Amino acid sequence: MPKAPKNAPPDQPASESGLPVTPDHVMAAAAAIRDSVIVTECDQSRTLSEICGCHLWLKFENLQFTSTFKERGALNRLQALSPEERRRGVIAMSAGNHAQGVAYHAHRLGIPATIVMPIGTPMVKIENTRRHGAEIVISGKTLEEAAEFARAHGKAENLTMIHPYDDPLIIAGQGTIALEMLAAVPQLDTLVVPIGGGGLISGMAVAAKSLKPELQIVGVQAQLYPSMYNAIKGESLPMRGDTLAEGIAVKVPGRITTEIIRGLVDDIMLVTEDQIERAVAMLIAIEKTVVEGAGAAGLAAILAAPERFAGRDVGLVLTGGNIDTRLIASVLTRELAREGRLTQIAIDIVDRPGQLAAVSALLAEAGANIIEVSHQRTFSDLPAKGTLLEVVIETRDRAHLEDVMKRLGEAGYVAWLPGRR
């Protein structure tokens, strides 16, 4: 039998298959954290089910106290510390959610915590982490650079590293979500789970496959950061840029998690930024729940490939709700634009009195609501006697927008959508 992993709980052997986390580890984690984390609801969304063509169940981990599932693994790891390790304190690196989970439970258990967060971490996550009493250090352009600093600083200060995903105790803690989902909805036949470093899907796969071996497990990564996708599929897709799903923007996947995912996860999908934004907007509009980009990745995958999940009983984990309000506003506005409900129109008009009033009257008659108006006489390529009128209008949908554009043309105006002329 393979040796138990270095960080495995005592008296819990490694699995016969050689994987470093077993169902027993997850069961032990469930018992350890039971009184200190919320057993969140796992409810069916009838509206999203109709839209997606499957039976869709949502696990609301964004309603944990810190608005993230990361509490589970963090607490399981912290409770395994020796008295001496608790006295010295812990250090963690995180883009935000693991930071809050470690900070909150470390403070609750009286353990000093230092959190290293990369530059560009959303301010809401930084402030929430600081509010839980942790010492915050901003260092590194990426999570990997933050990790290097955390390891060096932790070694110098003799602090215990609480890794966000590549630790058997962390993985086991995250796996408790699958136990709760299958207890609440036994008929689930598919789980769609976001992947960053892989801790969540690894733990859930270990737990779910032990209870229901035929269950399909599909991972989802942002197309901009396909690290686990590359590792599992042998690809070399590039990783770059800013993603709305910064919580899963991991360039180097975990060693332990990669091993488990390769053994238990059925497939990994990639989703675009537009698809993630659409999913965030839909969850707000339909479920009235705020979910960050990483937490909406699962829904984004189903919306992108509904035929793949048609008729199935699918469980989604809404992994977190820590997103800046400014970013929410931007996502919702951009979604309105995609739907044709909020549009900027450029109109070539003659520079003489009454033209703005005439255009306004035509738009009102067409049922469009004017949000913004601007004239441009100098910085345009129109003749000197012409004016570029730019208006932002609100319409019911894309068909209504097309009707408005048709009416402008019939009235003799040259009108176009900027960037599409």
ABEGO torsion letter per residue (X at the ends): XBBBBAABBBGBBBBAAGBABBAAAAAAAAAAAAAABBBBBBBBBAAAAAAAGBBBBBBBAAABAAGBAAAAAAAAAAAABBAAAAAAEBBBBBAGAAAAAAAAAAAAAGBBBBBBBBBGBBAAAAAAAAAAGBBBBBBEABAAAAAAAAAAAAAAAGBBBBBAABBAAAAAAAAAAAAAAAAABAABABBBBBBBAGAAAAAAAAAAAAABAABBBBBBBBAABAAAAAAAAGBABBBBEBBABAAABBABBBAAAAAAAAAABABBBBBBAAAAAAAAAAAAAAAGBBBBAAAAAAAAAAAABAAAABGBBBBBBBABABBBAAAAAAAAAAAAAAAGABBBBBBBBBBBBGAAAAAAAAAAAAGBBBABBBBBAABBABBAABBBBBBBBBBABAAAAAAAAAAAAAAGBBBBBBGAX
